[in-house]
Amino acid sequence: MPQTSSRTSMSRRSLLSALGGTAALGALAGCGVPAAYVRPGDRPVSDESATDRRLTWANWPLYIDTDDKNPNRRPTLDTFTKRTGIRVEYAEEINDNDEFFGKISPALMNHQSAGRDLIVISDWMCARFVRLGWVQEMDRAHQPNVAKYLDPLLRTPAFDEGRRFTVPWQSGITGIAYNHKKLGREIRAVKDLWADDLKGRVTLLSGLDESFALLMQGNGVDITKWTAHDFHTMCDEVERQVRRGRIRRFTGNDYTKDLVSGDVLACQAYSGDVIQLQADNPDIRFVVPEEGAELWSDSLMIPDRAAHKANAERLIDYYYEPEVAARLAAWVNYVCPVPAAREILAASADKDTAALAGNPLIFPDATMRSHLAIARDITSVERVEFARRWNRIVGL
């Protein structure tokens, strides 16, 4: 049965740097670079899975369950290997989406192996890979658990209709965190951040892809089909609040330090971070604003020319077994993409573990789900212009 973790280290998400995507990468991501696009017929190679029982998996740090007594052991991976005989070479090598893109893009754009059979990157970056044709379509015949248990909210992102090329690893919500005791009132809407009693004690995320959707929702925008006008209107509002002294600063994931210290009373925040902060300070609250909040994912993909595609597909499907998904959810504390895992956690004899089943930041309830949306991604054509304007505001 899943057990809660006794970790005191920072969350995986807090290792992200707040880069909004450079102009150079944005230009490359467009298919205006003919050599970068890979046609479907050029993506696969002969699959060695049947004779070579292994695969190489690149993931973020602190993003899989580990043994509390031996952090080098990963119980769910160990169980997979025992069950299937497939050895997993697991590398915690992804610390930033753009950095990892730069690391493997030369091989992929030149129709060469990236040396990884499975990678986990954020959906906005997954969109870039899908547009470039740098990932292989998965065979759902090898993945019955994905077909059965994947959360309906996550099945149809704009960049990958039907999730043919990507499968969510973990999801999260970008909303608002605040210190209820020190503020002395509730925050219910994005516009509440601009109140007089919060002047100079609010932070926003500096990364374009991490920040824009929630701020648009504050203007009543449907983020599944936002427009350039919506983006510039949002920027106008943020610039106005900067001039009024409402925003203390734009942050990476160090916003958690400001919130804990009390220097900041309210901020843009990730749901998984707040769960961990609440363990030490129950006065810190997370809210999905009245206007809605962004639901995002870090997703699994099989890059072009991966030599162990079937092994990778089997591993992905293994993590969609509700029992396995429950163990992972109990450790990472992000939104679980397998709602059926909730019943597994609820039945745990461990009270702390069972309590996680009722946490809406891991298993959103019906009310919260009705306020969540997956944002349309920023296209390669839009990215250069939008990143330039946003980075001027942020000071990057």
C-alpha positions as CSV (number, residue, x, y, z in Angstrom):
1,M,0.0,0.0,0.0
2,P,1.4,3.5,-0.8
3,Q,3.1,5.3,2.0
4,T,3.5,9.0,2.4
5,S,7.0,10.3,2.0
6,S,9.1,11.9,4.8
7,R,11.0,14.1,2.3
8,T,12.1,17.5,3.4
9,S,13.8,18.4,0.2
10,M,12.4,20.9,-2.3
11,S,9.8,19.7,-4.8
12,R,10.7,18.7,-8.3
13,R,8.8,21.6,-9.8
14,S,10.9,24.1,-7.6
15,L,14.0,23.2,-9.6
16,L,12.6,24.7,-12.8
17,S,14.2,27.9,-13.9
18,A,11.8,30.6,-15.2
19,L,12.7,30.8,-18.9
20,G,10.0,31.8,-21.3
21,G,11.7,30.3,-24.3
22,T,14.4,32.2,-26.3
23,A,13.8,33.6,-29.7
24,A,16.3,31.3,-31.3
25,L,14.6,28.2,-29.9
26,G,11.2,29.6,-30.9
27,A,12.4,30.1,-34.5
28,L,13.8,26.6,-34.7
29,A,10.6,25.2,-33.3
30,G,8.7,26.6,-36.3
31,C,8.7,24.5,-39.4
32,G,10.3,27.4,-41.2
33,V,13.5,25.4,-40.8
34,P,12.9,22.6,-43.3
35,A,15.6,20.4,-42.0
36,A,14.2,20.4,-38.5
37,Y,10.9,18.7,-39.4
38,V,11.0,14.9,-39.5
39,R,8.4,13.0,-41.6
40,P,6.5,10.1,-40.0
41,G,8.3,7.5,-42.1
42,D,11.7,8.7,-40.8
43,R,10.9,8.5,-37.1
44,P,11.1,4.8,-36.2
45,V,14.0,2.4,-36.3
46,S,13.9,-1.4,-35.9
47,D,12.6,-2.1,-32.3
48,E,15.1,-4.1,-30.3
49,S,12.7,-4.5,-27.3
50,A,12.1,-8.3,-27.9
51,T,15.8,-9.1,-27.7
52,D,17.2,-6.3,-25.6
53,R,15.2,-6.1,-22.3
54,R,16.0,-2.5,-21.3
55,L,15.2,1.1,-21.9
56,T,16.7,4.5,-21.1
57,W,14.4,7.0,-19.4
58,A,15.2,10.7,-18.8
59,N,13.1,12.5,-16.1
60,W,13.3,15.4,-13.7
61,P,14.8,15.2,-10.2
62,L,12.5,14.3,-7.3
63,Y,9.8,13.1,-9.7
64,I,9.5,9.4,-8.8
65,D,9.0,7.4,-5.6
66,T,12.2,6.5,-3.7
67,D,12.9,4.4,-0.6
68,D,13.0,6.6,2.4
69,K,16.0,4.6,3.8
70,N,17.8,4.3,0.4
71,P,17.1,7.2,-2.0
72,N,18.9,5.3,-4.7
73,R,16.1,2.7,-4.8
74,R,12.9,3.4,-6.7
75,P,10.3,0.9,-5.5
76,T,7.9,1.2,-8.4
77,L,10.7,0.8,-11.0
78,D,12.1,-2.1,-9.1
79,T,8.7,-3.8,-9.2
80,F,8.4,-3.2,-12.9
81,T,11.8,-4.8,-13.6
82,K,11.0,-7.8,-11.4
83,R,7.7,-8.3,-13.2
84,T,8.9,-7.8,-16.8
85,G,12.6,-8.5,-16.8
86,I,13.1,-5.0,-18.4
87,R,15.9,-3.1,-16.9
88,V,15.4,0.7,-16.7
89,E,18.4,3.1,-17.0
90,Y,16.8,6.0,-15.1
91,A,18.5,9.4,-15.4
92,E,17.4,12.5,-13.5
93,E,18.9,14.8,-16.1
94,I,16.1,17.3,-17.0
95,N,16.3,20.5,-15.0
96,D,14.8,22.9,-17.6
97,N,12.7,22.3,-20.7
98,D,14.7,24.7,-22.9
99,E,18.0,23.4,-21.7
100,F,17.0,19.8,-22.4
101,F,15.6,20.8,-25.8
102,G,19.0,22.3,-26.7
103,K,20.7,19.1,-25.4
104,I,18.9,16.6,-27.7
105,S,17.7,18.8,-30.6
106,P,20.9,18.4,-32.7
107,A,20.5,14.7,-32.9
108,L,16.7,14.7,-33.5
109,M,16.8,17.4,-36.2
110,N,19.5,15.4,-38.0
111,H,17.5,12.1,-37.9
112,Q,19.7,10.6,-35.3
113,S,19.0,8.8,-32.0
114,A,18.7,11.1,-28.9
115,G,20.0,8.2,-26.8
116,R,16.8,8.0,-24.8
117,D,13.8,5.8,-25.2
118,L,11.5,7.8,-23.0
119,I,11.5,11.5,-21.8
120,V,9.3,13.6,-19.6
121,I,8.9,17.3,-20.5
122,S,6.2,19.9,-20.0
123,D,3.3,19.9,-22.3
124,W,4.1,23.3,-23.8
125,M,7.5,21.9,-24.9
126,C,5.9,18.6,-25.9
127,A,3.9,20.7,-28.4
128,R,7.1,21.8,-30.0
129,F,8.3,18.2,-30.3
130,V,5.0,17.1,-31.8
131,R,5.0,19.9,-34.4
132,L,8.6,19.1,-35.4
133,G,7.8,15.4,-35.8
134,W,10.4,14.4,-33.2
135,V,8.3,11.9,-31.4
136,Q,6.7,8.6,-32.3
137,E,3.0,7.7,-32.2
138,M,2.4,5.2,-29.4
139,D,0.6,1.9,-30.0
140,R,-2.4,2.0,-27.7
141,A,-2.8,-1.8,-28.2
142,H,0.2,-2.1,-25.9
143,Q,-1.3,0.3,-23.4
144,P,-4.8,-0.8,-22.3
145,N,-4.4,0.9,-18.9
146,V,-3.7,4.3,-20.5
147,A,-6.8,3.9,-22.7
148,K,-8.9,2.9,-19.7
149,Y,-7.7,5.1,-16.8
150,L,-6.3,8.4,-18.3
151,D,-8.3,11.3,-16.8
152,P,-10.8,12.6,-19.4
153,L,-9.7,16.2,-18.6
154,L,-6.2,15.3,-20.0
155,R,-7.2,13.4,-23.1
156,T,-7.5,16.1,-25.7
157,P,-4.9,18.9,-25.5
158,A,-4.9,21.2,-28.5
159,F,-1.3,20.2,-29.5
160,D,-2.0,16.4,-29.4
161,E,-5.6,15.5,-30.0
162,G,-6.3,12.1,-28.6
163,R,-2.9,12.0,-26.9
164,R,-1.4,9.9,-29.7
165,F,2.2,11.1,-29.1
166,T,2.1,12.0,-25.4
167,V,0.9,10.5,-22.1
168,P,0.7,12.6,-18.9
169,W,3.2,11.6,-16.2
170,Q,1.9,14.0,-13.5
171,S,-0.3,17.0,-13.7
172,G,-0.6,20.2,-11.7
173,I,-2.6,23.4,-11.3
174,T,-1.3,26.9,-11.6
175,G,-3.4,29.0,-9.2
176,I,-2.9,31.4,-6.3
177,A,-1.2,30.6,-3.0
178,Y,-1.6,33.0,0.0
179,N,-1.1,33.2,3.7
180,H,-4.6,33.4,5.1
181,K,-3.6,34.2,8.7
182,K,-1.3,37.1,7.8
183,L,-3.6,38.5,5.1
184,G,-6.6,38.1,7.3
185,R,-9.1,37.4,4.5
186,E,-9.7,35.0,1.6
187,I,-8.5,35.4,-2.0
188,R,-11.0,34.2,-4.5
189,A,-10.1,35.8,-7.8
190,V,-7.1,36.9,-9.8
191,K,-8.2,40.5,-9.5
192,D,-7.9,40.1,-5.7
193,L,-4.1,40.2,-6.2
194,W,-4.3,43.9,-7.0
195,A,-6.0,45.0,-3.7
196,D,-4.5,47.8,-1.7
197,D,-3.6,45.6,1.3
198,L,-1.4,43.4,-1.0
199,K,0.6,46.3,-2.6
200,G,4.2,45.2,-3.0
201,R,3.6,41.8,-1.5
202,V,2.6,39.9,-4.6
203,T,4.8,37.8,-6.9
204,L,4.1,36.4,-10.4
205,L,5.9,33.7,-12.2
206,S,8.5,35.0,-14.6
207,G,8.3,32.2,-17.1
208,L,6.0,33.0,-20.0
209,D,4.6,29.5,-20.4
210,E,4.1,29.1,-16.7
211,S,2.4,32.4,-16.1
212,F,0.3,33.6,-19.0
213,A,-2.7,31.3,-18.8
214,L,-3.9,32.1,-15.3
215,L,-3.5,35.9,-15.9
216,M,-5.6,35.6,-19.0
217,Q,-8.2,33.7,-17.0
218,G,-8.3,36.7,-14.7
219,N,-9.6,38.7,-17.6
220,G,-12.3,36.2,-18.4
221,V,-10.5,34.5,-21.3
222,D,-11.2,31.0,-22.4
223,I,-7.6,29.7,-22.4
224,T,-8.4,26.8,-24.7
225,K,-8.7,29.3,-27.6
226,W,-7.1,32.5,-26.6
227,T,-5.9,35.1,-29.1
228,A,-3.1,37.5,-29.6
229,H,-5.4,40.3,-28.5
230,D,-6.0,38.4,-25.3
231,F,-2.3,38.1,-24.7
232,H,-1.5,41.8,-25.2
233,T,-4.5,42.8,-23.0
234,M,-3.1,40.6,-20.3
235,C,0.3,42.2,-20.7
236,D,-1.2,45.7,-20.5
237,E,-2.8,44.7,-17.2
238,V,0.4,43.4,-15.7
239,E,2.3,46.5,-16.8
240,R,-0.3,48.6,-15.2
241,Q,0.1,46.7,-11.9
242,V,3.9,47.0,-12.1
243,R,3.6,50.8,-12.4
244,R,1.3,50.9,-9.4
245,G,3.8,49.0,-7.3
246,R,1.5,46.1,-6.8
247,I,4.0,43.4,-7.8
248,R,7.0,42.8,-5.6
249,R,8.9,40.9,-8.2
250,F,8.7,38.1,-10.8
251,T,10.1,34.9,-9.7
252,G,11.2,31.4,-10.6
253,N,10.2,28.7,-8.2
254,D,11.8,30.6,-5.3
255,Y,8.4,32.2,-4.7
256,T,8.0,29.5,-2.0
257,K,10.7,31.2,0.0
258,D,9.0,34.6,-0.1
259,L,5.7,33.0,0.9
260,V,7.2,31.1,3.8
261,S,9.1,34.1,5.1
262,G,6.1,36.4,5.0
263,D,7.7,38.8,2.6
264,V,5.0,37.9,0.1
265,L,1.4,37.3,1.1
266,A,0.0,36.1,-2.2
267,C,1.5,34.7,-5.4
268,Q,1.1,32.6,-8.5
269,A,1.9,29.1,-7.4
270,Y,1.8,25.4,-8.3
271,S,-0.5,23.1,-6.5
272,G,2.2,20.5,-5.7
273,D,4.4,23.0,-4.1
274,V,1.6,24.2,-1.8
275,I,0.8,20.7,-0.6
276,Q,4.4,20.5,0.7
277,L,4.3,24.0,2.2
278,Q,1.1,23.2,4.1
279,A,2.8,20.4,5.9
280,D,4.8,23.0,7.8
281,N,2.4,25.9,7.7
282,P,-1.4,25.2,7.5
283,D,-2.1,28.9,7.1
284,I,-0.8,28.7,3.5
285,R,-3.8,28.1,1.2
286,F,-4.1,27.4,-2.5
287,V,-7.1,28.6,-4.5
288,V,-8.4,27.9,-7.9
289,P,-9.8,31.4,-8.7
290,E,-13.4,32.0,-9.6
291,E,-12.4,32.7,-13.2
292,G,-10.6,29.3,-13.4
293,A,-7.1,28.0,-13.3
294,E,-4.7,26.2,-15.7
295,L,-4.3,22.5,-15.6
296,W,-0.9,21.4,-17.0
297,S,1.0,18.2,-17.4
298,D,4.5,17.0,-17.7
299,S,4.2,14.2,-20.2
300,L,6.0,11.0,-21.4
301,M,7.1,10.8,-25.0
302,I,9.1,8.3,-27.1
303,P,11.6,10.3,-29.2
304,D,12.3,9.5,-32.8
305,R,14.6,6.5,-33.5
306,A,14.3,5.2,-30.0
307,A,15.5,1.6,-30.0
308,H,13.2,0.2,-27.3
309,K,9.8,1.6,-28.2
310,A,7.7,-1.4,-27.1
311,N,9.6,-1.5,-23.8
312,A,8.8,2.2,-23.2
313,E,5.2,1.7,-24.1
314,R,5.0,-1.1,-21.6
315,L,6.5,1.0,-18.8
316,I,4.1,3.8,-19.5
317,D,1.2,1.5,-19.3
318,Y,2.5,0.0,-16.0
319,Y,2.3,3.5,-14.4
320,Y,-1.3,3.7,-15.4
321,E,-2.3,0.7,-13.2
322,P,-4.3,2.4,-10.4
323,E,-2.2,0.7,-7.7
324,V,1.1,2.0,-9.2
325,A,-0.4,5.4,-9.9
326,A,-1.5,5.6,-6.2
327,R,2.0,4.9,-4.9
328,L,3.5,7.5,-7.2
329,A,0.8,10.1,-6.2
330,A,1.4,9.5,-2.5
331,W,5.1,10.4,-3.1
332,V,5.0,13.3,-5.6
333,N,1.8,15.0,-4.4
334,Y,0.9,16.4,-7.8
335,V,-2.5,16.0,-9.6
336,C,-2.7,12.3,-10.4
337,P,-3.7,11.6,-14.0
338,V,-5.3,8.3,-12.9
339,P,-8.5,9.2,-11.0
340,A,-9.0,5.5,-10.2
341,A,-5.9,5.7,-7.9
342,R,-8.0,7.7,-5.4
343,E,-9.9,4.6,-4.2
344,I,-6.6,2.8,-3.7
345,L,-5.3,5.5,-1.4
346,A,-8.6,5.9,0.4
347,A,-8.4,2.2,1.4
348,S,-4.9,2.6,2.9
349,A,-4.5,1.6,6.6
350,D,-2.1,4.5,6.9
351,K,-4.1,7.5,8.0
352,D,-1.8,10.1,6.3
353,T,-1.9,8.1,3.0
354,A,-5.7,7.7,3.2
355,A,-6.1,11.4,3.7
356,L,-4.4,12.1,0.4
357,A,-7.4,10.6,-1.4
358,G,-9.5,13.6,-0.1
359,N,-7.0,16.2,-1.1
360,P,-8.5,18.1,-4.1
361,L,-5.0,19.2,-5.2
362,I,-4.2,15.6,-5.9
363,F,-7.7,14.4,-6.9
364,P,-9.7,17.5,-7.9
365,D,-13.3,17.3,-6.9
366,A,-16.2,18.0,-9.3
367,T,-16.4,21.7,-8.5
368,M,-12.6,22.3,-8.9
369,R,-12.6,20.2,-12.1
370,S,-15.2,22.5,-13.6
371,H,-12.9,25.4,-13.2
372,L,-9.8,23.8,-14.8
373,A,-8.7,24.1,-18.4
374,I,-5.7,23.1,-20.5
375,A,-4.3,26.2,-22.3
376,R,-3.8,26.4,-26.0
377,D,0.0,26.4,-26.4
378,I,1.9,29.3,-27.9
379,T,2.8,28.6,-31.5
380,S,6.2,29.0,-32.9
381,V,5.1,32.0,-35.0
382,E,3.7,33.7,-31.8
383,R,6.5,32.8,-29.5
384,V,9.2,35.2,-30.7
385,E,6.9,38.3,-30.4
386,F,5.2,37.2,-27.2
387,A,8.4,36.2,-25.4
388,R,10.0,39.6,-26.4
389,R,7.1,41.6,-24.9
390,W,6.8,39.4,-21.8
391,N,10.5,39.4,-21.1
392,R,10.6,43.2,-21.2
393,I,7.9,43.3,-18.5
394,V,9.7,40.8,-16.4
395,G,13.1,42.3,-16.9
396,L,14.8,39.3,-18.5
